[in-house]
Amino acid sequence: MEIEKLIDTYSDYLYRIAFIYTKDRLTAEEVVQDVFINYYHKSVQFEQRASIKTYLVKMTINRSYDYLRSWKNKKTVITQFFQQHEKDVEQIYVEKELQGEITAAVLTLPVKDREVLLLYYYEEMTVFEIAELLELAVSTVKSRLQRARAKLKPKLSMEVMEDD
């Protein structure tokens, strides 16, 4: 498959996956761009044991993890922490409203919990597909889903109570 056709077909999907991990639009775009560049240079290595979509998604997840472990990310998080405290209360409230209750709550979860929730509910993947994609046992995926739901429930309950 030509690279242009791959980009047209999968770029939006891969962007959403990258955003799940990085929580930043520009970084997610950068991750997807890196994935396509790496695929272009290493497409000969693709052994077609899985679908091209699965292969690209796995590359996206790995690149997202690389970003999360990088110094650039840690520096950004520290900078945002200090900038957040400088913002005025009204501005923080407006930003929180714009994010949306559920998205904001999900994005506060650890990556392991967040990824299974979003793949299951947002991408509508089955537990078996998620297990294959993340190279985990089906029981592990089920456990992570259950744990993520349990962590999410009180966060959503608090948000709803604050609005009343």
Protein Blocks (a to p, Z undefined) as FASTA:
>chain_A
ZZklmmmmmmmmmmmmmmmmnopaklmmmmmmmmmmmmmmmmmmpgolacfklmmmmmmm
mmmmmmmmpmklmmmmmmmmmmmmmpcfklmmmmmmmnopklmmmmmpcfklmmmmmmmm
mnopafklmmmmnopafklmmmmmmmmmmmmmmmmmmmmmmmZZ
